[in-house]
């Protein structure tokens, strides 16, 4: 689930809806959280300008009367059945109201189960480094940090910028996401799928499963792995451990097999020299045949890997208008071509 949090400072300002809608499509957003709409009685047509047409649900806190400072949405994460609580927060500018908000949110978190994601405009910073050219209130920051600690929340680092709010030469980081362009507030994006910081693809060769020690490496990792926490994170860490173990095993196996192949080839050359002057004894004949069998096995492993590489490349580049594609077509055309026909005229039956 990918979340986008944005303080729009008025949904009626021209250009903001197109900007928000493009951000949603570009980043494949599943959950959009907006603060400071400054609009009462929002209709579907207004929300469609920010989200786009389609089937979606929405909840709104009206900007009239005694305004609530947060909106809680609770549901079940599709595919896992995990309960998820998303809090869209717009905190007051006043310190005392912020303290009451943190107390209220503590109670909300303590009485509800499941995963928690809190995001929005908190109207404060956590440290002096998160402000520039503006006043830092250490007491309010301490109250906020205590709330984050008590609620068991964590915060990911920002990518692309240090601050999220700009007014003239005053910069602050007051918008944030706390998971358990057209505005003076930058959009805050939380993506749950792998990006540049994610694990690199791991190439697995089928020939590995025919190695004698492959199964023992896998079973050792599975047996020794231990983790306490969310199942999806545990599975990801288990795969990471398995990948590292297999990578180390692969490098070690390749080095050993190369060394083994060189030794066997030297022995075979020596046996062939001995055959020129004498008959080999039974043990030497057995070693000769076993050496040839092992060399054939290692060559078969390499051939299977080459075939698998070729298939992967064809799946990736085969149908593209590329040099690889035209090379294959030209080779096939050359093999199927008929260079000429020899016709013997005047030959009687």
SEKOL-977457 format. One record per residue (C-alpha): x, y, z; residue number from 1; residue in one letter. Coordinates in nm, 4 decimals. Layout:
# residues N
<timar X="X" Y="Y" Z="Z" k="NUM" r="A"/>
...
This chain:
# residues 349
<timar X="0.0000" Y="0.0000" Z="0.0000" k="1" r="X"/>
<timar X="0.1483" Y="0.3352" Z="-0.1111" k="2" r="X"/>
<timar X="0.0415" Y="0.6502" Z="0.0751" k="3" r="X"/>
<timar X="0.0650" Y="1.0138" Z="-0.0310" k="4" r="X"/>
<timar X="0.0218" Y="1.2896" Z="0.2302" k="5" r="X"/>
<timar X="-0.0234" Y="1.6464" Z="0.1100" k="6" r="X"/>
<timar X="-0.1187" Y="1.9778" Z="0.2722" k="7" r="X"/>
<timar X="-0.2873" Y="2.1543" Z="-0.0209" k="8" r="X"/>
<timar X="-0.3620" Y="2.4852" Z="0.1601" k="9" r="X"/>
<timar X="-0.6954" Y="2.5055" Z="-0.0226" k="10" r="X"/>
<timar X="-0.8459" Y="2.2605" Z="-0.2708" k="11" r="X"/>
<timar X="-0.9948" Y="2.5398" Z="-0.4782" k="12" r="X"/>
<timar X="-0.6614" Y="2.6836" Z="-0.5955" k="13" r="X"/>
<timar X="-0.6122" Y="2.6377" Z="-0.9699" k="14" r="X"/>
<timar X="-0.3538" Y="2.3798" Z="-1.0745" k="15" r="X"/>
<timar X="-0.3329" Y="2.1872" Z="-0.7465" k="16" r="X"/>
<timar X="-0.5793" Y="1.9155" Z="-0.8482" k="17" r="X"/>
<timar X="-0.3860" Y="1.8335" Z="-1.1680" k="18" r="X"/>
<timar X="-0.0600" Y="1.8278" Z="-0.9727" k="19" r="X"/>
<timar X="-0.2022" Y="1.5948" Z="-0.7053" k="20" r="X"/>
<timar X="-0.3626" Y="1.3650" Z="-0.9631" k="21" r="X"/>
<timar X="-0.0362" Y="1.3318" Z="-1.1575" k="22" r="X"/>
<timar X="0.1516" Y="1.2497" Z="-0.8359" k="23" r="X"/>
<timar X="-0.1024" Y="0.9780" Z="-0.7561" k="24" r="X"/>
<timar X="-0.0741" Y="0.8155" Z="-1.1001" k="25" r="X"/>
<timar X="0.3027" Y="0.8467" Z="-1.1229" k="26" r="X"/>
<timar X="0.3618" Y="0.6806" Z="-0.7850" k="27" r="X"/>
<timar X="0.0726" Y="0.4302" Z="-0.7995" k="28" r="X"/>
<timar X="-0.0869" Y="0.5728" Z="-0.4853" k="29" r="X"/>
<timar X="-0.3477" Y="0.3598" Z="-0.3055" k="30" r="X"/>
<timar X="-0.4200" Y="0.6001" Z="-0.0176" k="31" r="X"/>
<timar X="-0.4318" Y="0.9793" Z="-0.0448" k="32" r="X"/>
<timar X="-0.4384" Y="1.1983" Z="0.2661" k="33" r="X"/>
<timar X="-0.5067" Y="1.5697" Z="0.2307" k="34" r="X"/>
<timar X="-0.4824" Y="1.8420" Z="0.4948" k="35" r="X"/>
<timar X="-0.6172" Y="2.1993" Z="0.4936" k="36" r="X"/>
<timar X="-0.8755" Y="2.1526" Z="0.2197" k="37" r="X"/>
<timar X="-1.0460" Y="2.4775" Z="0.3307" k="38" r="X"/>
<timar X="-1.3647" Y="2.3445" Z="0.1691" k="39" r="X"/>
<timar X="-1.6916" Y="2.2552" Z="0.3399" k="40" r="X"/>
<timar X="-1.9432" Y="2.0080" Z="0.2005" k="41" r="X"/>
<timar X="-1.7008" Y="1.8363" Z="-0.0383" k="42" r="X"/>
<timar X="-1.8713" Y="1.6590" Z="-0.3275" k="43" r="X"/>
<timar X="-1.7466" Y="1.3600" Z="-0.5250" k="44" r="X"/>
<timar X="-1.6820" Y="1.5780" Z="-0.8308" k="45" r="X"/>
<timar X="-1.4384" Y="1.7916" Z="-0.6301" k="46" r="X"/>
<timar X="-1.2524" Y="1.4887" Z="-0.4957" k="47" r="X"/>
<timar X="-1.2350" Y="1.3284" Z="-0.8408" k="48" r="X"/>
<timar X="-1.0271" Y="1.6246" Z="-0.9574" k="49" r="X"/>
<timar X="-0.7570" Y="1.5246" Z="-0.7061" k="50" r="X"/>
<timar X="-0.7920" Y="1.1454" Z="-0.7250" k="51" r="X"/>
<timar X="-0.9272" Y="1.0813" Z="-1.0743" k="52" r="X"/>
<timar X="-1.2429" Y="0.9113" Z="-1.1889" k="53" r="X"/>
<timar X="-1.3058" Y="0.5576" Z="-1.0716" k="54" r="X"/>
<timar X="-1.4286" Y="0.3530" Z="-0.7813" k="55" r="X"/>
<timar X="-1.2990" Y="0.4947" Z="-0.4525" k="56" r="X"/>
<timar X="-1.4149" Y="0.5774" Z="-0.1013" k="57" r="X"/>
<timar X="-1.3440" Y="0.8840" Z="0.1071" k="58" r="X"/>
<timar X="-1.3919" Y="1.0381" Z="0.4515" k="59" r="X"/>
<timar X="-1.3891" Y="1.4089" Z="0.5398" k="60" r="X"/>
<timar X="-1.3564" Y="1.6256" Z="0.8505" k="61" r="X"/>
<timar X="-1.5580" Y="1.9430" Z="0.7875" k="62" r="X"/>
<timar X="-1.3637" Y="2.2681" Z="0.8535" k="63" r="X"/>
<timar X="-1.6449" Y="2.4149" Z="1.0631" k="64" r="X"/>
<timar X="-1.7310" Y="2.4316" Z="1.4320" k="65" r="X"/>
<timar X="-1.5051" Y="2.2449" Z="1.6742" k="66" r="X"/>
<timar X="-1.2553" Y="2.0967" Z="1.4281" k="67" r="X"/>
<timar X="-1.1102" Y="1.7535" Z="1.5020" k="68" r="X"/>
<timar X="-0.7352" Y="1.7385" Z="1.4543" k="69" r="X"/>
<timar X="-0.7245" Y="1.3885" Z="1.3076" k="70" r="X"/>
<timar X="-0.9177" Y="1.1443" Z="1.0940" k="71" r="X"/>
<timar X="-0.8824" Y="0.7704" Z="1.1660" k="72" r="X"/>
<timar X="-0.9433" Y="0.5120" Z="0.8929" k="73" r="X"/>
<timar X="-0.9342" Y="0.1438" Z="0.9914" k="74" r="X"/>
<timar X="-0.9518" Y="-0.1510" Z="0.7553" k="75" r="X"/>
<timar X="-0.7998" Y="-0.4811" Z="0.6510" k="76" r="X"/>
<timar X="-0.4957" Y="-0.5010" Z="0.4244" k="77" r="X"/>
<timar X="-0.5905" Y="-0.6954" Z="0.1124" k="78" r="X"/>
<timar X="-0.3948" Y="-1.0158" Z="0.0653" k="79" r="X"/>
<timar X="-0.2711" Y="-1.0472" Z="0.4239" k="80" r="X"/>
<timar X="-0.5847" Y="-0.9877" Z="0.6339" k="81" r="X"/>
<timar X="-0.3789" Y="-0.7599" Z="0.8626" k="82" r="X"/>
<timar X="-0.5684" Y="-0.4824" Z="1.0414" k="83" r="X"/>
<timar X="-0.4351" Y="-0.1391" Z="0.9421" k="84" r="X"/>
<timar X="-0.5072" Y="0.1965" Z="1.1102" k="85" r="X"/>
<timar X="-0.4245" Y="0.5153" Z="0.9175" k="86" r="X"/>
<timar X="-0.4339" Y="0.8513" Z="1.0981" k="87" r="X"/>
<timar X="-0.4470" Y="1.1705" Z="0.8933" k="88" r="X"/>
<timar X="-0.3351" Y="1.4486" Z="1.1315" k="89" r="X"/>
<timar X="-0.3514" Y="1.8257" Z="1.1175" k="90" r="X"/>
<timar X="-0.2186" Y="1.9560" Z="1.4485" k="91" r="X"/>
<timar X="-0.2990" Y="2.2916" Z="1.6009" k="92" r="X"/>
<timar X="-0.0481" Y="2.5760" Z="1.6024" k="93" r="X"/>
<timar X="-0.0787" Y="2.6094" Z="1.9823" k="94" r="X"/>
<timar X="0.1421" Y="2.4039" Z="2.2118" k="95" r="X"/>
<timar X="-0.1250" Y="2.3234" Z="2.4714" k="96" r="X"/>
<timar X="-0.3626" Y="2.1895" Z="2.2055" k="97" r="X"/>
<timar X="-0.0804" Y="1.9773" Z="2.0667" k="98" r="X"/>
<timar X="-0.0262" Y="1.8200" Z="2.4106" k="99" r="X"/>
<timar X="-0.3961" Y="1.7350" Z="2.4387" k="100" r="X"/>
<timar X="-0.3816" Y="1.5837" Z="2.0899" k="101" r="X"/>
<timar X="-0.0866" Y="1.3590" Z="2.1833" k="102" r="X"/>
<timar X="-0.2729" Y="1.2387" Z="2.4940" k="103" r="X"/>
<timar X="-0.5832" Y="1.1628" Z="2.2891" k="104" r="X"/>
<timar X="-0.3835" Y="0.9751" Z="2.0264" k="105" r="X"/>
<timar X="-0.2092" Y="0.7676" Z="2.2955" k="106" r="X"/>
<timar X="-0.5491" Y="0.6467" Z="2.4134" k="107" r="X"/>
<timar X="-0.6614" Y="0.5727" Z="2.0577" k="108" r="X"/>
<timar X="-0.3492" Y="0.3658" Z="1.9858" k="109" r="X"/>
<timar X="-0.3647" Y="0.1747" Z="2.3151" k="110" r="X"/>
<timar X="-0.7226" Y="0.0534" Z="2.2659" k="111" r="X"/>
<timar X="-0.6839" Y="-0.0573" Z="1.9023" k="112" r="X"/>
<timar X="-0.4939" Y="-0.3480" Z="1.7508" k="113" r="X"/>
<timar X="-0.3129" Y="-0.3823" Z="1.4200" k="114" r="X"/>
<timar X="-0.0573" Y="-0.1811" Z="1.2262" k="115" r="X"/>
<timar X="-0.0466" Y="0.1970" Z="1.2610" k="116" r="X"/>
<timar X="0.0523" Y="0.4697" Z="1.0159" k="117" r="X"/>
<timar X="0.0326" Y="0.8340" Z="1.1286" k="118" r="X"/>
<timar X="0.0920" Y="1.1086" Z="0.8778" k="119" r="X"/>
<timar X="0.0019" Y="1.4654" Z="0.7980" k="120" r="X"/>
<timar X="0.0901" Y="1.8183" Z="0.9045" k="121" r="X"/>
<timar X="0.2083" Y="1.8089" Z="1.2671" k="122" r="X"/>
<timar X="0.2963" Y="2.1817" Z="1.2761" k="123" r="X"/>
<timar X="0.6138" Y="2.1219" Z="1.4778" k="124" r="X"/>
<timar X="0.9629" Y="1.9794" Z="1.4463" k="125" r="X"/>
<timar X="1.1517" Y="1.7173" Z="1.6466" k="126" r="X"/>
<timar X="1.4898" Y="1.8909" Z="1.6692" k="127" r="X"/>
<timar X="1.6606" Y="2.2233" Z="1.6055" k="128" r="X"/>
<timar X="1.8105" Y="2.0869" Z="1.2815" k="129" r="X"/>
<timar X="1.4606" Y="2.0614" Z="1.1320" k="130" r="X"/>
<timar X="1.4146" Y="2.4420" Z="1.1336" k="131" r="X"/>
<timar X="1.5955" Y="2.7234" Z="0.9567" k="132" r="X"/>
<timar X="1.5428" Y="3.0944" Z="1.0129" k="133" r="X"/>
<timar X="1.2518" Y="3.0286" Z="1.2508" k="134" r="X"/>
<timar X="1.2035" Y="2.9778" Z="1.6244" k="135" r="X"/>
<timar X="1.2547" Y="2.6325" Z="1.7791" k="136" r="X"/>
<timar X="1.0419" Y="2.5352" Z="2.0816" k="137" r="X"/>
<timar X="1.2343" Y="2.2705" Z="2.2765" k="138" r="X"/>
<timar X="0.9442" Y="2.1918" Z="2.5140" k="139" r="X"/>
<timar X="0.6954" Y="2.1227" Z="2.2352" k="140" r="X"/>
<timar X="0.9533" Y="1.9102" Z="2.0518" k="141" r="X"/>
<timar X="1.0172" Y="1.7055" Z="2.3672" k="142" r="X"/>
<timar X="0.6451" Y="1.6387" Z="2.4118" k="143" r="X"/>
<timar X="0.6234" Y="1.5208" Z="2.0512" k="144" r="X"/>
<timar X="0.9291" Y="1.2959" Z="2.0790" k="145" r="X"/>
<timar X="0.7909" Y="1.1447" Z="2.3997" k="146" r="X"/>
<timar X="0.4631" Y="1.0711" Z="2.2217" k="147" r="X"/>
<timar X="0.6454" Y="0.8972" Z="1.9342" k="148" r="X"/>
<timar X="0.8429" Y="0.6867" Z="2.1818" k="149" r="X"/>
<timar X="0.5403" Y="0.5979" Z="2.3985" k="150" r="X"/>
<timar X="0.3310" Y="0.5005" Z="2.0938" k="151" r="X"/>
<timar X="0.6102" Y="0.2756" Z="1.9597" k="152" r="X"/>
<timar X="0.6329" Y="0.4673" Z="1.6320" k="153" r="X"/>
<timar X="0.9304" Y="0.4978" Z="1.3969" k="154" r="X"/>
<timar X="1.0133" Y="0.7519" Z="1.1291" k="155" r="X"/>
<timar X="1.1888" Y="0.6913" Z="0.7987" k="156" r="X"/>
<timar X="1.4401" Y="0.9406" Z="0.6624" k="157" r="X"/>
<timar X="1.3356" Y="1.1792" Z="0.3862" k="158" r="X"/>
<timar X="1.4690" Y="1.1380" Z="0.0339" k="159" r="X"/>
<timar X="1.4976" Y="1.4350" Z="-0.1987" k="160" r="X"/>
<timar X="1.4910" Y="1.7130" Z="0.0619" k="161" r="X"/>
<timar X="1.5575" Y="1.7974" Z="0.4255" k="162" r="X"/>
<timar X="1.2541" Y="2.0251" Z="0.4774" k="163" r="X"/>
<timar X="0.8863" Y="1.9877" Z="0.3840" k="164" r="X"/>
<timar X="0.7569" Y="2.3450" Z="0.4339" k="165" r="X"/>
<timar X="0.8862" Y="2.6749" Z="0.2985" k="166" r="X"/>
<timar X="0.7642" Y="3.0303" Z="0.3549" k="167" r="X"/>
<timar X="1.0087" Y="3.2828" Z="0.2157" k="168" r="X"/>
<timar X="1.3471" Y="3.1990" Z="0.3654" k="169" r="X"/>
<timar X="1.1917" Y="3.0084" Z="0.6566" k="170" r="X"/>
<timar X="1.2220" Y="2.6312" Z="0.6230" k="171" r="X"/>
<timar X="1.0795" Y="2.3590" Z="0.8474" k="172" r="X"/>
<timar X="1.0060" Y="1.9887" Z="0.8503" k="173" r="X"/>
<timar X="0.6525" Y="1.9857" Z="0.9871" k="174" r="X"/>
<timar X="0.5013" Y="1.7259" Z="0.7497" k="175" r="X"/>
<timar X="0.5939" Y="1.3657" Z="0.8167" k="176" r="X"/>
<timar X="0.4857" Y="1.0018" Z="0.8074" k="177" r="X"/>
<timar X="0.5169" Y="0.7909" Z="1.1209" k="178" r="X"/>
<timar X="0.4534" Y="0.4211" Z="1.0535" k="179" r="X"/>
<timar X="0.4274" Y="0.1389" Z="1.3417" k="180" r="X"/>
<timar X="0.5428" Y="2.2054" Z="-0.6522" k="181" r="X"/>
<timar X="0.1994" Y="2.3761" Z="-0.6189" k="182" r="X"/>
<timar X="0.1999" Y="2.4301" Z="-0.2499" k="183" r="X"/>
<timar X="0.4347" Y="2.5632" Z="0.0163" k="184" r="X"/>
<timar X="0.4087" Y="2.2129" Z="0.1692" k="185" r="X"/>
<timar X="0.5959" Y="1.9369" Z="-0.0129" k="186" r="X"/>
<timar X="0.4099" Y="1.6064" Z="-0.0634" k="187" r="X"/>
<timar X="0.5198" Y="1.3218" Z="0.1664" k="188" r="X"/>
<timar X="0.5203" Y="0.9778" Z="0.0039" k="189" r="X"/>
<timar X="0.5383" Y="0.6390" Z="0.1755" k="190" r="X"/>
<timar X="0.5999" Y="0.3474" Z="-0.0623" k="191" r="X"/>
<timar X="0.5789" Y="-0.0082" Z="0.0641" k="192" r="X"/>
<timar X="0.7255" Y="-0.1812" Z="-0.2410" k="193" r="X"/>
<timar X="1.0943" Y="-0.2148" Z="-0.3259" k="194" r="X"/>
<timar X="1.2647" Y="0.0889" Z="-0.4763" k="195" r="X"/>
<timar X="1.6282" Y="0.1791" Z="-0.5328" k="196" r="X"/>
<timar X="1.7052" Y="0.0947" Z="-0.1723" k="197" r="X"/>
<timar X="1.5561" Y="-0.2554" Z="-0.2083" k="198" r="X"/>
<timar X="1.7313" Y="-0.5876" Z="-0.2637" k="199" r="X"/>
<timar X="1.8896" Y="-0.6540" Z="-0.6006" k="200" r="X"/>
<timar X="1.7513" Y="-0.9365" Z="-0.8165" k="201" r="X"/>
<timar X="1.9102" Y="-1.2725" Z="-0.7428" k="202" r="X"/>
<timar X="1.9741" Y="-1.5118" Z="-1.0320" k="203" r="X"/>
<timar X="1.9104" Y="-1.8742" Z="-0.9479" k="204" r="X"/>
<timar X="2.0376" Y="-2.1547" Z="-1.1744" k="205" r="X"/>
<timar X="1.8548" Y="-2.4863" Z="-1.1907" k="206" r="X"/>
<timar X="2.1821" Y="-2.6791" Z="-1.2043" k="207" r="X"/>
<timar X="2.2491" Y="-2.5832" Z="-0.8424" k="208" r="X"/>
<timar X="1.9833" Y="-2.8256" Z="-0.7229" k="209" r="X"/>
<timar X="2.1893" Y="-3.1156" Z="-0.8636" k="210" r="X"/>
<timar X="2.4897" Y="-3.0278" Z="-0.6493" k="211" r="X"/>
<timar X="2.5275" Y="-3.2585" Z="-0.3511" k="212" r="X"/>
<timar X="2.5664" Y="-2.9858" Z="-0.0859" k="213" r="X"/>
<timar X="2.2992" Y="-2.7440" Z="-0.2153" k="214" r="X"/>
<timar X="2.0161" Y="-2.8849" Z="-0.0038" k="215" r="X"/>
<timar X="2.2236" Y="-2.8770" Z="0.3147" k="216" r="X"/>
<timar X="2.2981" Y="-2.5047" Z="0.2646" k="217" r="X"/>
<timar X="1.9280" Y="-2.4209" Z="0.2307" k="218" r="X"/>
<timar X="1.8235" Y="-2.6347" Z="0.5274" k="219" r="X"/>
<timar X="2.0928" Y="-2.4801" Z="0.7475" k="220" r="X"/>
<timar X="1.9710" Y="-2.1249" Z="0.6766" k="221" r="X"/>
<timar X="1.6063" Y="-2.2164" Z="0.7379" k="222" r="X"/>
<timar X="1.6899" Y="-2.3971" Z="1.0615" k="223" r="X"/>
<timar X="1.9155" Y="-2.1271" Z="1.2069" k="224" r="X"/>
<timar X="1.7027" Y="-1.8247" Z="1.1083" k="225" r="X"/>
<timar X="1.5131" Y="-1.6581" Z="1.3937" k="226" r="X"/>
<timar X="1.3034" Y="-1.3405" Z="1.3929" k="227" r="X"/>
<timar X="1.0349" Y="-1.1815" Z="1.6093" k="228" r="X"/>
<timar X="0.8120" Y="-0.9320" Z="1.4321" k="229" r="X"/>
<timar X="0.5764" Y="-0.8840" Z="1.1352" k="230" r="X"/>
<timar X="0.5620" Y="-1.1953" Z="0.9113" k="231" r="X"/>
<timar X="0.6300" Y="-1.0037" Z="0.5879" k="232" r="X"/>
<timar X="0.9492" Y="-0.8516" Z="0.7283" k="233" r="X"/>
<timar X="1.0517" Y="-1.1929" Z="0.8646" k="234" r="X"/>
<timar X="1.0059" Y="-1.3526" Z="0.5228" k="235" r="X"/>
<timar X="1.2065" Y="-1.0762" Z="0.3550" k="236" r="X"/>
<timar X="1.4934" Y="-1.1167" Z="0.6041" k="237" r="X"/>
<timar X="1.4872" Y="-1.4955" Z="0.5638" k="238" r="X"/>
<timar X="1.5199" Y="-1.4601" Z="0.1859" k="239" r="X"/>
<timar X="1.8027" Y="-1.2133" Z="0.2384" k="240" r="X"/>
<timar X="1.9912" Y="-1.4603" Z="0.4588" k="241" r="X"/>
<timar X="1.9292" Y="-1.7381" Z="0.2077" k="242" r="X"/>
<timar X="2.0532" Y="-1.5237" Z="-0.0789" k="243" r="X"/>
<timar X="2.3739" Y="-1.4370" Z="0.1042" k="244" r="X"/>
<timar X="2.4342" Y="-1.8009" Z="0.1970" k="245" r="X"/>
<timar X="2.3735" Y="-1.9197" Z="-0.1599" k="246" r="X"/>
<timar X="2.5940" Y="-1.6450" Z="-0.3035" k="247" r="X"/>
<timar X="2.8798" Y="-1.7475" Z="-0.0741" k="248" r="X"/>
<timar X="2.8203" Y="-2.1162" Z="-0.1525" k="249" r="X"/>
<timar X="2.8093" Y="-2.0458" Z="-0.5270" k="250" r="X"/>
<timar X="3.1417" Y="-1.8578" Z="-0.5236" k="251" r="X"/>
<timar X="3.3045" Y="-2.1268" Z="-0.3132" k="252" r="X"/>
<timar X="3.1648" Y="-2.4072" Z="-0.5327" k="253" r="X"/>
<timar X="3.2799" Y="-2.2406" Z="-0.8533" k="254" r="X"/>
<timar X="3.6320" Y="-2.2045" Z="-0.7175" k="255" r="X"/>
<timar X="3.6417" Y="-2.5648" Z="-0.5951" k="256" r="X"/>
<timar X="3.4997" Y="-2.7050" Z="-0.9203" k="257" r="X"/>
<timar X="3.7507" Y="-2.5070" Z="-1.1260" k="258" r="X"/>
<timar X="4.0355" Y="-2.6360" Z="-0.9155" k="259" r="X"/>
<timar X="3.8957" Y="-2.9914" Z="-0.9271" k="260" r="X"/>
<timar X="3.8587" Y="-2.9751" Z="-1.3059" k="261" r="X"/>
<timar X="4.2194" Y="-2.8631" Z="-1.3532" k="262" r="X"/>
<timar X="4.3485" Y="-3.1479" Z="-1.1335" k="263" r="X"/>
<timar X="4.1351" Y="-3.4078" Z="-1.3143" k="264" r="X"/>
<timar X="4.2514" Y="-3.2856" Z="-1.6564" k="265" r="X"/>
<timar X="4.6133" Y="-3.3112" Z="-1.5466" k="266" r="X"/>
<timar X="4.5499" Y="-3.6679" Z="-1.4260" k="267" r="X"/>
<timar X="4.3798" Y="-3.7608" Z="-1.7548" k="268" r="X"/>
<timar X="4.6728" Y="-3.6294" Z="-1.9534" k="269" r="X"/>
<timar X="4.9042" Y="-3.8350" Z="-1.7348" k="270" r="X"/>
<timar X="4.6935" Y="-4.1521" Z="-1.7822" k="271" r="X"/>
<timar X="4.6971" Y="-4.1056" Z="-2.1605" k="272" r="X"/>
<timar X="5.0768" Y="-4.0806" Z="-2.1527" k="273" r="X"/>
<timar X="5.0981" Y="-4.3989" Z="-1.9452" k="274" r="X"/>
<timar X="4.8694" Y="-4.5824" Z="-2.1915" k="275" r="X"/>
<timar X="5.1226" Y="-4.5257" Z="-2.4664" k="276" r="X"/>
<timar X="5.3840" Y="-4.7341" Z="-2.2854" k="277" r="X"/>
<timar X="5.1853" Y="-4.9794" Z="-2.0688" k="278" r="X"/>
<timar X="4.8464" Y="-5.1139" Z="-1.9698" k="279" r="X"/>
<timar X="4.6732" Y="-4.9435" Z="-1.6802" k="280" r="X"/>
<timar X="4.5894" Y="-5.1403" Z="-1.3671" k="281" r="X"/>
<timar X="4.2294" Y="-5.1728" Z="-1.2450" k="282" r="X"/>
<timar X="4.2517" Y="-4.8818" Z="-1.0020" k="283" r="X"/>
<timar X="4.3964" Y="-4.6547" Z="-1.2701" k="284" r="X"/>
<timar X="4.1231" Y="-4.7537" Z="-1.5170" k="285" r="X"/>
<timar X="3.8592" Y="-4.6735" Z="-1.2551" k="286" r="X"/>
<timar X="4.0197" Y="-4.3328" Z="-1.1854" k="287" r="X"/>
<timar X="4.0336" Y="-4.2641" Z="-1.5616" k="288" r="X"/>
<timar X="3.6634" Y="-4.3388" Z="-1.6133" k="289" r="X"/>
<timar X="3.5612" Y="-4.1529" Z="-1.2986" k="290" r="X"/>
<timar X="3.7606" Y="-3.8494" Z="-1.4097" k="291" r="X"/>
<timar X="3.5919" Y="-3.8488" Z="-1.7508" k="292" r="X"/>
<timar X="3.2507" Y="-3.8820" Z="-1.5840" k="293" r="X"/>
<timar X="3.3192" Y="-3.5892" Z="-1.3534" k="294" r="X"/>
<timar X="3.4441" Y="-3.3695" Z="-1.6392" k="295" r="X"/>
<timar X="3.1264" Y="-3.4475" Z="-1.8362" k="296" r="X"/>
<timar X="2.9147" Y="-3.3612" Z="-1.5315" k="297" r="X"/>
<timar X="3.0854" Y="-3.0238" Z="-1.4827" k="298" r="X"/>
<timar X="3.0508" Y="-2.9431" Z="-1.8529" k="299" r="X"/>
<timar X="2.6811" Y="-3.0388" Z="-1.8368" k="300" r="X"/>
<timar X="2.6334" Y="-2.7972" Z="-1.5456" k="301" r="X"/>
<timar X="2.7892" Y="-2.5138" Z="-1.7454" k="302" r="X"/>
<timar X="2.5854" Y="-2.6000" Z="-2.0546" k="303" r="X"/>
<timar X="2.2595" Y="-2.5916" Z="-1.8563" k="304" r="X"/>
<timar X="2.3552" Y="-2.2528" Z="-1.7124" k="305" r="X"/>
<timar X="2.4298" Y="-2.1181" Z="-2.0621" k="306" r="X"/>
<timar X="2.0952" Y="-2.2441" Z="-2.1926" k="307" r="X"/>
<timar X="1.9133" Y="-2.0846" Z="-1.8977" k="308" r="X"/>
<timar X="2.0964" Y="-1.7550" Z="-1.9551" k="309" r="X"/>
<timar X="1.9986" Y="-1.7615" Z="-2.3226" k="310" r="X"/>
<timar X="1.6334" Y="-1.8261" Z="-2.2380" k="311" r="X"/>
<timar X="1.6307" Y="-1.5443" Z="-1.9846" k="312" r="X"/>
<timar X="1.7811" Y="-1.3076" Z="-2.2383" k="313" r="X"/>
<timar X="1.5316" Y="-1.4134" Z="-2.5020" k="314" r="X"/>
<timar X="1.2450" Y="-1.3550" Z="-2.2578" k="315" r="X"/>
<timar X="1.3860" Y="-1.0102" Z="-2.1869" k="316" r="X"/>
<timar X="1.5066" Y="-0.8991" Z="-2.5312" k="317" r="X"/>
<timar X="1.3773" Y="-1.1576" Z="-2.7792" k="318" r="X"/>
<timar X="1.0742" Y="-0.9656" Z="-2.9024" k="319" r="X"/>
<timar X="1.2393" Y="-0.6246" Z="-2.8909" k="320" r="X"/>
<timar X="1.3724" Y="-0.4551" Z="-3.2009" k="321" r="X"/>
<timar X="1.7289" Y="-0.5015" Z="-3.0807" k="322" r="X"/>
<timar X="2.0661" Y="-0.6225" Z="-3.2116" k="323" r="X"/>
<timar X="2.0154" Y="-0.9491" Z="-3.0223" k="324" r="X"/>
<timar X="1.6795" Y="-1.0090" Z="-3.1944" k="325" r="X"/>
<timar X="1.8088" Y="-0.9346" Z="-3.5462" k="326" r="X"/>
<timar X="2.1148" Y="-1.1510" Z="-3.4887" k="327" r="X"/>
<timar X="1.8969" Y="-1.4527" Z="-3.4072" k="328" r="X"/>
<timar X="1.6698" Y="-1.3887" Z="-3.7049" k="329" r="X"/>
<timar X="1.9651" Y="-1.3585" Z="-3.9446" k="330" r="X"/>
<timar X="2.1242" Y="-1.6812" Z="-3.8159" k="331" r="X"/>
<timar X="1.7972" Y="-1.8689" Z="-3.8590" k="332" r="X"/>
<timar X="1.7484" Y="-1.7219" Z="-4.2055" k="333" r="X"/>
<timar X="2.0998" Y="-1.8308" Z="-4.3064" k="334" r="X"/>
<timar X="2.0473" Y="-2.1854" Z="-4.1796" k="335" r="X"/>
<timar X="1.7152" Y="-2.2220" Z="-4.3620" k="336" r="X"/>
<timar X="1.8256" Y="-2.0668" Z="-4.6913" k="337" r="X"/>
<timar X="1.8793" Y="-2.2717" Z="-5.0092" k="338" r="X"/>
<timar X="2.1989" Y="-2.1518" Z="-5.1838" k="339" r="X"/>
<timar X="2.1124" Y="-2.3189" Z="-5.5138" k="340" r="X"/>
<timar X="1.9619" Y="-2.6172" Z="-5.6988" k="341" r="X"/>
<timar X="2.1587" Y="-2.8508" Z="-5.9214" k="342" r="X"/>
<timar X="1.9416" Y="-2.9632" Z="-6.2154" k="343" r="X"/>
<timar X="2.0827" Y="-3.2319" Z="-6.4469" k="344" r="X"/>
<timar X="1.9338" Y="-3.1709" Z="-6.7924" k="345" r="X"/>
<timar X="1.9078" Y="-3.4497" Z="-7.0422" k="346" r="X"/>
<timar X="1.9322" Y="-3.7339" Z="-6.7941" k="347" r="X"/>
<timar X="1.7106" Y="-4.0233" Z="-6.9059" k="348" r="X"/>
<timar X="1.5008" Y="-4.2216" Z="-6.6629" k="349" r="X"/>
